[in-house]
Amino acid sequence: MSIADHDRAMELVDQANTMLREASDLELQAARASTHRLTKAVLYRSAASISYTAHRPGTATDIITEAMTHDPPPAIADELNELKKVCEEIIAEKA
């Protein structure tokens, strides 16, 4: 692998992270706009998961906190709480 290959790889990582942030933002907008409880919960879970994947545990935690105010179904609430625990551990490790 040459330096040029490495530089290109890092450019692609930056692009991927940008796309993940945009995807999370769009999912969050869709969740906020949804009026159907299950759809709203699924979209919030998706937005939080994408934020986590994009290495944004603080944003994921904020999304989960917001999602929980909309009374998601128990199975999705459990998944959100599990993801929140993981995100909080990451945040605590960085502190």
Backbone as CSV, one residue per row, in Angstrom:
resi,resn,N_x,N_y,N_z,CA_x,CA_y,CA_z,C_x,C_y,C_z
1,MET,0.850,-1.175,0.000,0.000,0.000,0.000,0.898,1.241,0.000
2,SER,0.628,2.122,-0.899,1.405,3.354,-0.975,0.735,4.436,-0.131
3,ILE,1.453,5.520,0.056,0.891,6.669,0.772,-0.346,7.189,0.039
4,ALA,-0.309,7.180,-1.285,-1.468,7.633,-2.060,-2.679,6.730,-1.793
5,ASP,-2.453,5.422,-1.678,-3.547,4.497,-1.369,-4.121,4.804,0.014
6,HIS,-3.227,5.035,0.952,-3.672,5.361,2.311,-4.473,6.665,2.309
7,ASP,-3.964,7.667,1.624,-4.677,8.944,1.562,-6.061,8.773,0.954
8,ARG,-6.159,7.967,-0.092,-7.454,7.717,-0.739,-8.388,6.970,0.221
9,ALA,-7.840,6.025,0.954,-8.640,5.285,1.924,-9.209,6.228,2.972
10,MET,-8.403,7.156,3.447,-8.872,8.103,4.460,-9.930,9.050,3.895
11,GLU,-9.783,9.420,2.628,-10.814,10.234,1.975,-12.138,9.484,1.943
12,LEU,-12.082,8.200,1.635,-13.298,7.391,1.579,-13.940,7.247,2.958
13,VAL,-13.117,7.107,3.981,-13.646,7.044,5.349,-14.356,8.346,5.686
14,ASP,-13.752,9.465,5.354,-14.383,10.764,5.606,-15.721,10.879,4.876
15,GLN,-15.740,10.435,3.617,-16.975,10.485,2.837,-18.043,9.582,3.452
16,ALA,-17.633,8.401,3.882,-18.579,7.463,4.488,-19.163,8.047,5.771
17,ASN,-18.320,8.646,6.593,-18.809,9.249,7.839,-19.766,10.399,7.562
18,THR,-19.470,11.186,6.550,-20.368,12.276,6.168,-21.715,11.721,5.723
19,MET,-21.688,10.670,4.934,-22.931,10.068,4.457,-23.721,9.452,5.613
20,LEU,-23.035,8.839,6.562,-23.724,8.285,7.728,-24.382,9.383,8.559
21,ARG,-23.687,10.505,8.743,-24.284,11.623,9.486,-25.538,12.126,8.775
22,GLU,-25.451,12.252,7.461,-26.613,12.713,6.690,-27.761,11.720,6.786
23,ALA,-27.437,10.434,6.716,-28.476,9.405,6.806,-29.156,9.444,8.176
24,SER,-28.370,9.604,9.218,-28.942,9.687,10.562,-29.851,10.906,10.690
25,ASP,-29.405,12.025,10.177,-30.216,13.246,10.227,-31.545,13.064,9.488
26,LEU,-31.494,12.407,8.330,-32.720,12.170,7.564,-33.660,11.219,8.296
27,GLU,-33.118,10.170,8.905,-33.950,9.242,9.676,-34.596,9.964,10.852
28,LEU,-33.838,10.835,11.493,-34.372,11.588,12.627,-35.505,12.503,12.172
29,GLN,-35.327,13.170,11.044,-36.397,14.016,10.514,-37.639,13.188,10.219
30,ALA,-37.433,12.007,9.641,-38.566,11.136,9.321,-39.259,10.667,10.598
31,ALA,-38.475,10.339,11.624,-39.061,9.910,12.898,-39.908,11.021,13.496
32,ARG,-39.382,12.214,13.489,-40.119,13.346,14.054,-41.409,13.628,13.290
33,ALA,-41.413,13.358,11.994,-42.583,13.638,11.164,-43.630,12.527,11.225
34,SER,-43.223,11.339,11.613,-44.148,10.206,11.611,-45.204,10.349,12.697
35,THR,-46.407,9.930,12.375,-47.501,9.953,13.350,-47.875,8.550,13.815
36,HIS,-47.268,7.540,13.237,-47.550,6.151,13.595,-46.521,5.685,14.622
37,ARG,-46.978,5.217,15.773,-46.100,4.886,16.902,-44.993,3.906,16.520
38,LEU,-45.340,2.802,15.854,-44.337,1.795,15.513,-43.337,2.338,14.499
39,THR,-43.836,3.010,13.483,-42.944,3.592,12.468,-42.008,4.598,13.105
40,LYS,-42.548,5.458,13.966,-41.741,6.466,14.648,-40.631,5.786,15.448
41,ALA,-40.981,4.738,16.181,-39.996,4.029,17.008,-38.905,3.386,16.150
42,VAL,-39.301,2.768,15.057,-38.334,2.119,14.171,-37.385,3.156,13.554
43,LEU,-37.930,4.292,13.172,-37.101,5.342,12.577,-36.142,5.943,13.601
44,TYR,-36.611,6.147,14.822,-35.715,6.629,15.877,-34.598,5.620,16.139
45,ARG,-34.961,4.337,16.205,-33.950,3.297,16.423,-32.928,3.312,15.296
46,SER,-33.393,3.463,14.080,-32.497,3.521,12.927,-31.577,4.732,13.004
47,ALA,-32.129,5.880,13.323,-31.316,7.104,13.420,-30.246,6.955,14.495
48,ALA,-30.613,6.397,15.633,-29.643,6.197,16.719,-28.571,5.190,16.317
49,SER,-28.976,4.108,15.675,-28.015,3.093,15.244,-27.035,3.642,14.213
50,ILE,-27.536,4.437,13.298,-26.659,5.032,12.293,-25.680,5.997,12.958
51,SER,-26.153,6.782,13.906,-25.255,7.697,14.624,-24.169,6.921,15.360
52,TYR,-24.548,5.828,15.981,-23.571,4.977,16.662,-22.532,4.461,15.657
53,THR,-22.988,3.999,14.522,-22.100,3.487,13.484,-21.158,4.577,12.982
54,ALA,-21.633,5.808,12.984,-20.828,6.950,12.537,-19.916,7.481,13.648
55,HIS,-19.789,6.720,14.730,-18.920,7.106,15.850,-19.389,8.392,16.515
56,ARG,-20.706,8.517,16.663,-21.314,9.677,17.317,-22.176,9.196,18.484
57,PRO,-21.547,8.626,19.522,-22.337,8.073,20.620,-23.151,9.118,21.372
58,GLY,-22.661,10.338,21.456,-23.418,11.394,22.122,-24.694,11.717,21.375
59,THR,-24.594,11.803,20.070,-25.776,12.061,19.244,-26.751,10.897,19.336
60,ALA,-26.221,9.685,19.295,-27.087,8.504,19.418,-27.839,8.528,20.741
61,THR,-27.150,8.877,21.817,-27.781,8.955,23.134,-28.881,10.012,23.145
62,ASP,-28.622,11.152,22.547,-29.642,12.216,22.474,-30.871,11.743,21.697
63,ILE,-30.634,11.049,20.600,-31.748,10.533,19.790,-32.561,9.526,20.595
64,ILE,-31.872,8.657,21.320,-32.566,7.649,22.128,-33.393,8.316,23.220
65,THR,-32.836,9.317,23.862,-33.579,10.045,24.894,-34.850,10.644,24.311
66,GLU,-34.735,11.240,23.148,-35.909,11.804,22.478,-36.898,10.704,22.108
67,ALA,-36.382,9.600,21.588,-37.255,8.490,21.180,-38.085,7.967,22.354
68,MET,-37.473,7.895,23.513,-38.162,7.332,24.680,-39.317,8.216,25.151
69,THR,-39.320,9.486,24.782,-40.434,10.361,25.157,-41.690,10.052,24.339
70,HIS,-41.539,9.242,23.291,-42.664,8.907,22.410,-43.208,7.509,22.680
71,ASP,-42.847,6.925,23.826,-43.392,5.641,24.267,-43.275,4.552,23.195
72,PRO,-42.030,4.186,22.844,-41.872,3.134,21.839,-42.370,1.784,22.374
73,PRO,-42.740,0.877,21.486,-43.142,-0.460,21.929,-42.018,-1.099,22.760
74,PRO,-42.379,-1.970,23.694,-41.383,-2.531,24.614,-40.155,-3.154,23.955
75,ALA,-40.325,-3.907,22.899,-39.175,-4.554,22.261,-38.202,-3.515,21.711
76,ILE,-38.719,-2.468,21.108,-37.855,-1.419,20.559,-37.260,-0.596,21.690
77,ALA,-38.027,-0.349,22.735,-37.504,0.376,23.900,-36.323,-0.383,24.504
78,ASP,-36.438,-1.710,24.569,-35.331,-2.525,25.089,-34.085,-2.369,24.220
79,GLU,-34.266,-2.401,22.905,-33.139,-2.237,21.988,-32.510,-0.852,22.139
80,LEU,-33.348,0.153,22.261,-32.836,1.518,22.441,-32.055,1.639,23.750
81,ASN,-32.569,1.051,24.805,-31.874,1.104,26.095,-30.535,0.377,26.041
82,GLU,-30.480,-0.753,25.342,-29.211,-1.476,25.188,-28.190,-0.620,24.436
83,LEU,-28.636,0.007,23.350,-27.737,0.857,22.572,-27.286,2.055,23.399
84,LYS,-28.194,2.596,24.202,-27.833,3.745,25.039,-26.756,3.363,26.047
85,LYS,-26.852,2.185,26.621,-25.826,1.717,27.561,-24.463,1.633,26.884
86,VAL,-24.439,1.071,25.681,-23.179,0.961,24.933,-22.611,2.348,24.653
87,CYS,-23.458,3.255,24.209,-23.014,4.620,23.906,-22.495,5.326,25.156
88,GLU,-23.194,5.154,26.268,-22.761,5.796,27.504,-21.417,5.244,27.976
89,GLU,-21.188,3.949,27.762,-19.885,3.366,28.122,-18.778,3.967,27.262
90,ILE,-19.035,4.149,25.989,-18.046,4.754,25.089,-17.758,6.186,25.539
91,ILE,-18.804,6.928,25.842,-18.624,8.315,26.283,-17.814,8.364,27.577
92,ALA,-18.120,7.452,28.505,-17.396,7.422,29.779,-15.927,7.072,29.586
93,GLU,-15.634,6.196,28.650,-14.242,5.821,28.368,-13.442,6.996,27.822
94,LYS,-14.106,7.860,27.063,-13.434,9.007,26.460,-13.217,10.138,27.459
95,ALA,-13.980,10.119,28.553,-13.898,11.212,29.540,-12.644,11.140,30.366
